[in-house]
Amino acid sequence: MADIFDKTTRSRVMSRIRGKGNRSTELTFITLMRREKISGWRRGARVYGRPDFVFPREKVAVFVDGCFWHGCPKHFRMPASNTEYWSAKILTNRRRDAHVTRKLRSEGWSVFRIWEHHLRPRAPGMSARIGSLRRALESRDPGTAPA
């Protein structure tokens, strides 16, 4: 289907659209961290790749990836229309995710990626992920290093 706007007008219209973020999944993750008494995170920190949560002192970055936008192997379903566009879009997102993870790790960061579906109530494996995050925070905390 042809666009009703020329390229310049479409660009101007799209530039004025502001995302609301991935609020529901991020808020769910905040609830989980608070319940587990994990603190010290920052949101919106200026770290490469813009992680959803950053623990700057421990150099730990957490990304909460949406099943659709990041191409979850369990839950992603290709839309029936415009499949070429969506296939390229999701592939680009996956490649960017991998690049960001590699770059942060090469700079000494621990990177955690959590799928949106792991945040559902009674999702298997979430307690193990939270435990891994807690251990990473404790092992990287400069204040807890042995004397």
VMD Tcl script that builds the backbone (N, CA, C; Angstrom):
set m [mol new atoms 441]
animate dup $m
set s [atomselect $m all]
$s set {name element resname resid chain x y z} {
  {N N MET 1 A 0.844 -1.175 0.000}
  {CA C MET 1 A 0.000 0.000 0.000}
  {C C MET 1 A 0.890 1.240 0.000}
  {N N ALA 2 A 0.584 2.173 -0.873}
  {CA C ALA 2 A 1.379 3.394 -0.995}
  {C C ALA 2 A 1.095 4.338 0.171}
  {N N ASP 3 A 2.122 5.044 0.585}
  {CA C ASP 3 A 1.987 6.015 1.668}
  {C C ASP 3 A 1.249 7.243 1.141}
  {N N ILE 4 A 0.400 7.840 1.968}
  {CA C ILE 4 A -0.352 9.026 1.533}
  {C C ILE 4 A 0.493 10.296 1.628}
  {N N PHE 5 A 1.641 10.229 2.316}
  {CA C PHE 5 A 2.527 11.384 2.451}
  {C C PHE 5 A 3.770 11.193 1.603}
  {N N ASP 6 A 4.353 12.325 1.180}
  {CA C ASP 6 A 5.657 12.233 0.527}
  {C C ASP 6 A 6.703 11.945 1.605}
  {N N LYS 7 A 7.908 11.644 1.182}
  {CA C LYS 7 A 8.945 11.203 2.116}
  {C C LYS 7 A 9.266 12.262 3.183}
  {N N THR 8 A 9.324 13.519 2.795}
  {CA C THR 8 A 9.645 14.598 3.739}
  {C C THR 8 A 8.554 14.758 4.785}
  {N N THR 9 A 7.300 14.744 4.348}
  {CA C THR 9 A 6.180 14.890 5.282}
  {C C THR 9 A 6.120 13.697 6.227}
  {N N ARG 10 A 6.290 12.492 5.693}
  {CA C ARG 10 A 6.265 11.297 6.538}
  {C C ARG 10 A 7.378 11.373 7.590}
  {N N SER 11 A 8.551 11.810 7.190}
  {CA C SER 11 A 9.666 11.931 8.124}
  {C C SER 11 A 9.335 12.925 9.238}
  {N N ARG 12 A 8.744 14.052 8.869}
  {CA C ARG 12 A 8.377 15.062 9.864}
  {C C ARG 12 A 7.327 14.522 10.834}
  {N N VAL 13 A 6.322 13.831 10.311}
  {CA C VAL 13 A 5.262 13.251 11.151}
  {C C VAL 13 A 5.851 12.218 12.108}
  {N N MET 14 A 6.671 11.318 11.589}
  {CA C MET 14 A 7.234 10.249 12.417}
  {C C MET 14 A 8.199 10.793 13.472}
  {N N SER 15 A 8.906 11.877 13.163}
  {CA C SER 15 A 9.862 12.432 14.127}
  {C C SER 15 A 9.173 13.014 15.351}
  {N N ARG 16 A 7.895 13.309 15.230}
  {CA C ARG 16 A 7.155 13.888 16.353}
  {C C ARG 16 A 6.505 12.834 17.251}
  {N N ILE 17 A 6.601 11.582 16.867}
  {CA C ILE 17 A 6.035 10.506 17.678}
  {C C ILE 17 A 7.056 10.115 18.734}
  {N N ARG 18 A 6.658 10.154 19.957}
  {CA C ARG 18 A 7.552 9.808 21.060}
  {C C ARG 18 A 7.097 8.505 21.689}
  {N N GLY 19 A 8.024 7.589 21.865}
  {CA C GLY 19 A 7.704 6.308 22.480}
  {C C GLY 19 A 7.423 6.456 23.963}
  {N N LYS 20 A 6.636 5.559 24.476}
  {CA C LYS 20 A 6.318 5.545 25.900}
  {C C LYS 20 A 7.178 4.534 26.639}
  {N N GLY 21 A 8.024 3.847 25.910}
  {CA C GLY 21 A 8.880 2.855 26.549}
  {C C GLY 21 A 8.137 1.549 26.771}
  {N N ASN 22 A 8.837 0.642 27.384}
  {CA C ASN 22 A 8.305 -0.686 27.642}
  {C C ASN 22 A 7.847 -0.726 29.097}
  {N N ARG 23 A 6.933 0.154 29.437}
  {CA C ARG 23 A 6.600 0.416 30.830}
  {C C ARG 23 A 6.118 -0.803 31.614}
  {N N SER 24 A 5.190 -1.563 31.081}
  {CA C SER 24 A 4.612 -2.643 31.887}
  {C C SER 24 A 5.658 -3.692 32.264}
  {N N THR 25 A 6.501 -4.078 31.319}
  {CA C THR 25 A 7.508 -5.088 31.647}
  {C C THR 25 A 8.577 -4.517 32.573}
  {N N GLU 26 A 8.958 -3.270 32.345}
  {CA C GLU 26 A 9.966 -2.664 33.214}
  {C C GLU 26 A 9.430 -2.485 34.630}
  {N N LEU 27 A 8.180 -2.084 34.762}
  {CA C LEU 27 A 7.590 -1.929 36.095}
  {C C LEU 27 A 7.466 -3.274 36.797}
  {N N THR 28 A 7.143 -4.316 36.052}
  {CA C THR 28 A 7.084 -5.660 36.630}
  {C C THR 28 A 8.463 -6.071 37.140}
  {N N PHE 29 A 9.494 -5.767 36.360}
  {CA C PHE 29 A 10.851 -6.120 36.778}
  {C C PHE 29 A 11.268 -5.326 38.017}
  {N N ILE 30 A 10.872 -4.067 38.094}
  {CA C ILE 30 A 11.157 -3.261 39.293}
  {C C ILE 30 A 10.508 -3.903 40.514}
  {N N THR 31 A 9.261 -4.342 40.359}
  {CA C THR 31 A 8.560 -5.007 41.462}
  {C C THR 31 A 9.326 -6.249 41.911}
  {N N LEU 32 A 9.790 -7.044 40.948}
  {CA C LEU 32 A 10.569 -8.247 41.280}
  {C C LEU 32 A 11.855 -7.889 42.023}
  {N N MET 33 A 12.560 -6.869 41.544}
  {CA C MET 33 A 13.816 -6.497 42.201}
  {C C MET 33 A 13.558 -5.975 43.613}
  {N N ARG 34 A 12.502 -5.200 43.776}
  {CA C ARG 34 A 12.187 -4.690 45.117}
  {C C ARG 34 A 11.812 -5.822 46.062}
  {N N ARG 35 A 11.035 -6.775 45.551}
  {CA C ARG 35 A 10.644 -7.916 46.382}
  {C C ARG 35 A 11.873 -8.709 46.826}
  {N N GLU 36 A 12.860 -8.791 45.948}
  {CA C GLU 36 A 14.099 -9.517 46.262}
  {C C GLU 36 A 15.136 -8.634 46.956}
  {N N LYS 37 A 14.723 -7.395 47.269}
  {CA C LYS 37 A 15.594 -6.437 47.971}
  {C C LYS 37 A 16.878 -6.129 47.193}
  {N N ILE 38 A 16.736 -6.045 45.879}
  {CA C ILE 38 A 17.850 -5.634 45.025}
  {C C ILE 38 A 17.684 -4.138 44.788}
  {N N SER 39 A 18.721 -3.384 45.080}
  {CA C SER 39 A 18.643 -1.935 44.906}
  {C C SER 39 A 19.905 -1.439 44.214}
  {N N GLY 40 A 19.923 -0.150 43.936}
  {CA C GLY 40 A 21.102 0.463 43.335}
  {C C GLY 40 A 21.033 0.626 41.832}
  {N N TRP 41 A 19.908 0.317 41.225}
  {CA C TRP 41 A 19.817 0.447 39.777}
  {C C TRP 41 A 19.492 1.882 39.397}
  {N N ARG 42 A 19.797 2.190 38.149}
  {CA C ARG 42 A 19.448 3.473 37.548}
  {C C ARG 42 A 18.752 3.176 36.238}
  {N N ARG 43 A 17.793 4.028 35.915}
  {CA C ARG 43 A 17.124 3.930 34.616}
  {C C ARG 43 A 17.514 5.152 33.809}
  {N N GLY 44 A 17.645 4.964 32.515}
  {CA C GLY 44 A 17.991 6.091 31.652}
  {C C GLY 44 A 19.442 6.517 31.766}
  {N N ALA 45 A 20.286 5.661 32.313}
  {CA C ALA 45 A 21.708 5.986 32.429}
  {C C ALA 45 A 22.325 6.028 31.034}
  {N N ARG 46 A 23.291 6.878 30.867}
  {CA C ARG 46 A 23.930 7.026 29.560}
  {C C ARG 46 A 25.030 5.988 29.393}
  {N N VAL 47 A 24.590 4.793 29.095}
  {CA C VAL 47 A 25.488 3.664 28.876}
  {C C VAL 47 A 25.221 3.169 27.464}
  {N N TYR 48 A 26.256 2.719 26.779}
  {CA C TYR 48 A 26.117 2.255 25.407}
  {C C TYR 48 A 24.993 1.223 25.297}
  {N N GLY 49 A 24.141 1.370 24.311}
  {CA C GLY 49 A 23.044 0.443 24.079}
  {C C GLY 49 A 21.793 0.755 24.883}
  {N N ARG 50 A 21.862 1.747 25.766}
  {CA C ARG 50 A 20.739 2.183 26.589}
  {C C ARG 50 A 20.035 1.031 27.315}
  {N N PRO 51 A 20.728 0.380 28.241}
  {CA C PRO 51 A 20.086 -0.692 29.014}
  {C C PRO 51 A 18.877 -0.159 29.775}
  {N N ASP 52 A 17.919 -1.046 30.052}
  {CA C ASP 52 A 16.729 -0.655 30.807}
  {C C ASP 52 A 17.082 -0.356 32.259}
  {N N PHE 53 A 18.020 -1.104 32.803}
  {CA C PHE 53 A 18.464 -0.917 34.189}
  {C C PHE 53 A 19.984 -1.004 34.219}
  {N N VAL 54 A 20.595 -0.083 34.938}
  {CA C VAL 54 A 22.046 -0.059 35.056}
  {C C VAL 54 A 22.411 -0.002 36.533}
  {N N PHE 55 A 23.331 -0.855 36.913}
  {CA C PHE 55 A 23.928 -0.816 38.246}
  {C C PHE 55 A 25.336 -0.271 38.016}
  {N N PRO 56 A 25.494 1.059 38.061}
  {CA C PRO 56 A 26.761 1.659 37.628}
  {C C PRO 56 A 27.967 1.259 38.473}
  {N N ARG 57 A 27.808 1.170 39.772}
  {CA C ARG 57 A 28.938 0.842 40.640}
  {C C ARG 57 A 29.470 -0.553 40.341}
  {N N GLU 58 A 28.561 -1.481 40.051}
  {CA C GLU 58 A 28.947 -2.870 39.797}
  {C C GLU 58 A 29.188 -3.154 38.317}
  {N N LYS 59 A 28.893 -2.172 37.450}
  {CA C LYS 59 A 28.984 -2.333 35.996}
  {C C LYS 59 A 28.154 -3.532 35.522}
  {N N VAL 60 A 26.866 -3.498 35.885}
  {CA C VAL 60 A 25.918 -4.522 35.451}
  {C C VAL 60 A 24.809 -3.823 34.672}
  {N N ALA 61 A 24.519 -4.323 33.473}
  {CA C ALA 61 A 23.463 -3.777 32.624}
  {C C ALA 61 A 22.388 -4.839 32.426}
  {N N VAL 62 A 21.119 -4.422 32.552}
  {CA C VAL 62 A 19.998 -5.348 32.388}
  {C C VAL 62 A 19.098 -4.826 31.271}
  {N N PHE 63 A 18.810 -5.690 30.317}
  {CA C PHE 63 A 17.882 -5.380 29.236}
  {C C PHE 63 A 16.654 -6.263 29.403}
  {N N VAL 64 A 15.473 -5.669 29.347}
  {CA C VAL 64 A 14.228 -6.433 29.354}
  {C C VAL 64 A 13.724 -6.386 27.916}
  {N N ASP 65 A 13.876 -7.504 27.201}
  {CA C ASP 65 A 13.565 -7.560 25.773}
  {C C ASP 65 A 12.147 -8.048 25.525}
  {N N GLY 66 A 11.400 -7.285 24.746}
  {CA C GLY 66 A 10.050 -7.672 24.366}
  {C C GLY 66 A 10.085 -8.841 23.392}
  {N N CYS 67 A 9.168 -9.775 23.574}
  {CA C CYS 67 A 9.156 -10.983 22.738}
  {C C CYS 67 A 8.956 -10.656 21.259}
  {N N PHE 68 A 8.124 -9.669 20.947}
  {CA C PHE 68 A 7.903 -9.329 19.541}
  {C C PHE 68 A 9.100 -8.576 18.969}
  {N N TRP 69 A 9.478 -7.471 19.581}
  {CA C TRP 69 A 10.476 -6.577 19.005}
  {C C TRP 69 A 11.871 -7.179 18.939}
  {N N HIS 70 A 12.169 -8.105 19.802}
  {CA C HIS 70 A 13.512 -8.682 19.822}
  {C C HIS 70 A 13.538 -10.113 19.291}
  {N N GLY 71 A 12.401 -10.594 18.782}
  {CA C GLY 71 A 12.360 -11.885 18.108}
  {C C GLY 71 A 12.558 -13.079 19.014}
  {N N CYS 72 A 11.803 -13.126 20.108}
  {CA C CYS 72 A 11.898 -14.243 21.051}
  {C C CYS 72 A 11.718 -15.577 20.318}
  {N N PRO 73 A 12.639 -16.526 20.519}
  {CA C PRO 73 A 12.516 -17.813 19.826}
  {C C PRO 73 A 11.281 -18.605 20.235}
  {N N LYS 74 A 10.738 -18.334 21.427}
  {CA C LYS 74 A 9.550 -19.058 21.881}
  {C C LYS 74 A 8.243 -18.415 21.426}
  {N N HIS 75 A 8.186 -17.086 21.424}
  {CA C HIS 75 A 6.898 -16.422 21.260}
  {C C HIS 75 A 6.762 -15.514 20.049}
  {N N PHE 76 A 7.838 -15.242 19.334}
  {CA C PHE 76 A 7.725 -14.341 18.192}
  {C C PHE 76 A 6.916 -14.990 17.077}
  {N N ARG 77 A 5.955 -14.260 16.592}
  {CA C ARG 77 A 5.159 -14.697 15.440}
  {C C ARG 77 A 5.250 -13.615 14.375}
  {N N MET 78 A 5.674 -14.012 13.188}
  {CA C MET 78 A 5.805 -13.066 12.086}
  {C C MET 78 A 4.419 -12.563 11.681}
  {N N PRO 79 A 4.240 -11.247 11.583}
  {CA C PRO 79 A 2.955 -10.724 11.113}
  {C C PRO 79 A 2.646 -11.246 9.710}
  {N N ALA 80 A 1.373 -11.399 9.427}
  {CA C ALA 80 A 0.954 -11.961 8.141}
  {C C ALA 80 A 1.202 -10.994 6.987}
  {N N SER 81 A 1.153 -9.703 7.271}
  {CA C SER 81 A 1.373 -8.735 6.200}
  {C C SER 81 A 2.743 -8.085 6.351}
  {N N ASN 82 A 3.269 -7.640 5.227}
  {CA C ASN 82 A 4.543 -6.923 5.198}
  {C C ASN 82 A 5.678 -7.750 5.812}
  {N N THR 83 A 5.713 -9.024 5.492}
  {CA C THR 83 A 6.674 -9.935 6.124}
  {C C THR 83 A 8.129 -9.587 5.817}
  {N N GLU 84 A 8.401 -9.068 4.626}
  {CA C GLU 84 A 9.785 -8.702 4.302}
  {C C GLU 84 A 10.282 -7.608 5.242}
  {N N TYR 85 A 9.457 -6.597 5.460}
  {CA C TYR 85 A 9.827 -5.503 6.351}
  {C C TYR 85 A 10.084 -6.028 7.761}
  {N N TRP 86 A 9.131 -6.807 8.285}
  {CA C TRP 86 A 9.255 -7.278 9.669}
  {C C TRP 86 A 10.413 -8.243 9.844}
  {N N SER 87 A 10.649 -9.073 8.853}
  {CA C SER 87 A 11.770 -10.004 8.929}
  {C C SER 87 A 13.088 -9.235 9.036}
  {N N ALA 88 A 13.251 -8.227 8.180}
  {CA C ALA 88 A 14.469 -7.411 8.211}
  {C C ALA 88 A 14.568 -6.632 9.519}
  {N N LYS 89 A 13.457 -6.082 9.979}
  {CA C LYS 89 A 13.434 -5.287 11.211}
  {C C LYS 89 A 13.867 -6.126 12.416}
  {N N ILE 90 A 13.281 -7.306 12.574}
  {CA C ILE 90 A 13.593 -8.156 13.720}
  {C C ILE 90 A 15.032 -8.665 13.636}
  {N N LEU 91 A 15.482 -9.015 12.431}
  {CA C LEU 91 A 16.872 -9.455 12.258}
  {C C LEU 91 A 17.843 -8.338 12.655}
  {N N THR 92 A 17.546 -7.106 12.235}
  {CA C THR 92 A 18.378 -5.961 12.607}
  {C C THR 92 A 18.395 -5.777 14.120}
  {N N ASN 93 A 17.242 -5.896 14.758}
  {CA C ASN 93 A 17.166 -5.762 16.220}
  {C C ASN 93 A 18.010 -6.832 16.915}
  {N N ARG 94 A 17.913 -8.072 16.435}
  {CA C ARG 94 A 18.691 -9.165 17.038}
  {C C ARG 94 A 20.192 -8.925 16.894}
  {N N ARG 95 A 20.590 -8.478 15.706}
  {CA C ARG 95 A 22.013 -8.204 15.478}
  {C C ARG 95 A 22.497 -7.060 16.364}
  {N N ARG 96 A 21.679 -6.021 16.497}
  {CA C ARG 96 A 22.051 -4.900 17.357}
  {C C ARG 96 A 22.168 -5.364 18.812}
  {N N ASP 97 A 21.216 -6.186 19.271}
  {CA C ASP 97 A 21.271 -6.714 20.640}
  {C C ASP 97 A 22.584 -7.465 20.874}
  {N N ALA 98 A 22.955 -8.313 19.923}
  {CA C ALA 98 A 24.191 -9.097 20.059}
  {C C ALA 98 A 25.411 -8.175 20.068}
  {N N HIS 99 A 25.403 -7.172 19.202}
  {CA C HIS 99 A 26.525 -6.223 19.143}
  {C C HIS 99 A 26.657 -5.445 20.452}
  {N N VAL 100 A 25.542 -4.953 20.965}
  {CA C VAL 100 A 25.553 -4.191 22.219}
  {C C VAL 100 A 26.079 -5.065 23.359}
  {N N THR 101 A 25.602 -6.309 23.428}
  {CA C THR 101 A 26.055 -7.225 24.477}
  {C C THR 101 A 27.565 -7.446 24.388}
  {N N ARG 102 A 28.066 -7.708 23.177}
  {CA C ARG 102 A 29.512 -7.925 22.995}
  {C C ARG 102 A 30.319 -6.689 23.399}
  {N N LYS 103 A 29.866 -5.523 22.961}
  {CA C LYS 103 A 30.596 -4.283 23.259}
  {C C LYS 103 A 30.635 -4.011 24.762}
  {N N LEU 104 A 29.496 -4.137 25.426}
  {CA C LEU 104 A 29.476 -3.894 26.868}
  {C C LEU 104 A 30.374 -4.888 27.605}
  {N N ARG 105 A 30.308 -6.153 27.218}
  {CA C ARG 105 A 31.158 -7.162 27.873}
  {C C ARG 105 A 32.637 -6.873 27.637}
  {N N SER 106 A 32.972 -6.404 26.432}
  {CA C SER 106 A 34.376 -6.079 26.150}
  {C C SER 106 A 34.850 -4.895 26.985}
  {N N GLU 107 A 33.919 -4.077 27.459}
  {CA C GLU 107 A 34.253 -2.931 28.312}
  {C C GLU 107 A 34.145 -3.278 29.800}
  {N N GLY 108 A 33.970 -4.576 30.096}
  {CA C GLY 108 A 33.978 -5.014 31.486}
  {C C GLY 108 A 32.621 -5.059 32.175}
  {N N TRP 109 A 31.548 -4.928 31.418}
  {CA C TRP 109 A 30.203 -4.976 31.994}
  {C C TRP 109 A 29.691 -6.412 32.023}
  {N N SER 110 A 28.866 -6.717 33.025}
  {CA C SER 110 A 28.067 -7.946 33.019}
  {C C SER 110 A 26.735 -7.564 32.398}
  {N N VAL 111 A 26.262 -8.360 31.458}
  {CA C VAL 111 A 25.025 -8.043 30.745}
  {C C VAL 111 A 24.008 -9.146 30.982}
  {N N PHE 112 A 22.815 -8.745 31.391}
  {CA C PHE 112 A 21.699 -9.671 31.580}
  {C C PHE 112 A 20.603 -9.280 30.608}
  {N N ARG 113 A 20.109 -10.266 29.860}
  {CA C ARG 113 A 18.972 -10.046 28.969}
  {C C ARG 113 A 17.839 -10.929 29.452}
  {N N ILE 114 A 16.705 -10.310 29.701}
  {CA C ILE 114 A 15.544 -11.018 30.228}
  {C C ILE 114 A 14.404 -10.856 29.235}
  {N N TRP 115 A 13.831 -11.979 28.816}
  {CA C TRP 115 A 12.701 -11.931 27.895}
  {C C TRP 115 A 11.442 -11.491 28.637}
  {N N GLU 116 A 10.612 -10.799 27.922}
  {CA C GLU 116 A 9.329 -10.329 28.452}
  {C C GLU 116 A 8.527 -11.476 29.067}
  {N N HIS 117 A 8.533 -12.644 28.423}
  {CA C HIS 117 A 7.713 -13.753 28.933}
  {C C HIS 117 A 8.237 -14.305 30.259}
  {N N HIS 118 A 9.499 -14.017 30.605}
  {CA C HIS 118 A 10.024 -14.461 31.902}
  {C C HIS 118 A 9.425 -13.670 33.055}
  {N N LEU 119 A 8.797 -12.544 32.753}
  {CA C LEU 119 A 8.228 -11.696 33.802}
  {C C LEU 119 A 6.785 -12.046 34.123}
  {N N ARG 120 A 6.231 -12.996 33.414}
  {CA C ARG 120 A 4.852 -13.405 33.707}
  {C C ARG 120 A 4.804 -14.133 35.043}
  {N N PRO 121 A 3.662 -14.040 35.718}
  {CA C PRO 121 A 3.553 -14.738 37.013}
  {C C PRO 121 A 3.869 -16.230 36.869}
  {N N ARG 122 A 4.637 -16.732 37.802}
  {CA C ARG 122 A 5.022 -18.146 37.858}
  {C C ARG 122 A 5.813 -18.598 36.626}
  {N N ALA 123 A 6.508 -17.674 35.986}
  {CA C ALA 123 A 7.326 -18.049 34.827}
  {C C ALA 123 A 8.502 -18.897 35.304}
  {N N PRO 124 A 8.718 -20.046 34.658}
  {CA C PRO 124 A 9.824 -20.899 35.088}
  {C C PRO 124 A 11.174 -20.223 34.848}
  {N N GLY 125 A 12.045 -20.363 35.802}
  {CA C GLY 125 A 13.399 -19.857 35.641}
  {C C GLY 125 A 13.635 -18.428 36.083}
  {N N MET 126 A 12.579 -17.689 36.419}
  {CA C MET 126 A 12.792 -16.294 36.794}
  {C C MET 126 A 13.547 -16.180 38.109}
  {N N SER 127 A 13.247 -17.038 39.066}
  {CA C SER 127 A 13.965 -16.953 40.345}
  {C C SER 127 A 15.455 -17.244 40.137}
  {N N ALA 128 A 15.780 -18.146 39.215}
  {CA C ALA 128 A 17.187 -18.432 38.916}
  {C C ALA 128 A 17.861 -17.215 38.281}
  {N N ARG 129 A 17.136 -16.509 37.408}
  {CA C ARG 129 A 17.699 -15.314 36.778}
  {C C ARG 129 A 17.945 -14.212 37.808}
  {N N ILE 130 A 16.983 -14.032 38.708}
  {CA C ILE 130 A 17.146 -13.030 39.766}
  {C C ILE 130 A 18.335 -13.419 40.659}
  {N N GLY 131 A 18.460 -14.717 40.948}
  {CA C GLY 131 A 19.599 -15.190 41.742}
  {C C GLY 131 A 20.924 -14.919 41.046}
  {N N SER 132 A 20.970 -15.137 39.729}
  {CA C SER 132 A 22.192 -14.855 38.965}
  {C C SER 132 A 22.522 -13.370 38.999}
  {N N LEU 133 A 21.485 -12.546 38.875}
  {CA C LEU 133 A 21.691 -11.098 38.939}
  {C C LEU 133 A 22.234 -10.704 40.313}
  {N N ARG 134 A 21.631 -11.246 41.361}
  {CA C ARG 134 A 22.084 -10.933 42.726}
  {C C ARG 134 A 23.555 -11.339 42.919}
  {N N ARG 135 A 23.917 -12.543 42.460}
  {CA C ARG 135 A 25.299 -13.011 42.605}
  {C C ARG 135 A 26.270 -12.115 41.830}
  {N N ALA 136 A 25.859 -11.707 40.623}
  {CA C ALA 136 A 26.720 -10.818 39.832}
  {C C ALA 136 A 26.917 -9.486 40.543}
  {N N LEU 137 A 25.850 -8.972 41.117}
  {CA C LEU 137 A 25.953 -7.696 41.835}
  {C C LEU 137 A 26.857 -7.829 43.055}
  {N N GLU 138 A 26.701 -8.921 43.784}
  {CA C GLU 138 A 27.512 -9.117 44.991}
  {C C GLU 138 A 28.985 -9.338 44.652}
  {N N SER 139 A 29.245 -10.078 43.575}
  {CA C SER 139 A 30.639 -10.377 43.234}
  {C C SER 139 A 31.350 -9.174 42.621}
  {N N ARG 140 A 30.591 -8.247 42.034}
  {CA C ARG 140 A 31.202 -7.096 41.372}
  {C C ARG 140 A 31.155 -5.835 42.225}
  {N N ASP 141 A 30.536 -5.907 43.382}
  {CA C ASP 141 A 30.396 -4.738 44.246}
  {C C ASP 141 A 31.750 -4.387 44.862}
  {N N PRO 142 A 32.300 -3.221 44.521}
  {CA C PRO 142 A 33.605 -2.843 45.064}
  {C C PRO 142 A 33.603 -2.755 46.590}
  {N N GLY 143 A 32.448 -2.504 47.188}
  {CA C GLY 143 A 32.369 -2.376 48.638}
  {C C GLY 143 A 32.415 -3.701 49.373}
  {N N THR 144 A 32.241 -4.822 48.654}
  {CA C THR 144 A 32.231 -6.126 49.316}
  {C C THR 144 A 33.488 -6.943 49.020}
  {N N ALA 145 A 34.477 -6.301 48.401}
  {CA C ALA 145 A 35.707 -7.031 48.073}
  {C C ALA 145 A 36.450 -7.406 49.356}
  {N N PRO 146 A 37.047 -8.601 49.384}
  {CA C PRO 146 A 37.787 -9.004 50.581}
  {C C PRO 146 A 38.977 -8.074 50.828}
  {N N ALA 147 A 39.283 -7.863 52.087}
  {CA C ALA 147 A 40.376 -6.939 52.450}
  {C C ALA 147 A 41.730 -7.585 52.272}
}
mol reanalyze $m
mol bondsrecalc $m
mol representation Tube
mol addrep $m
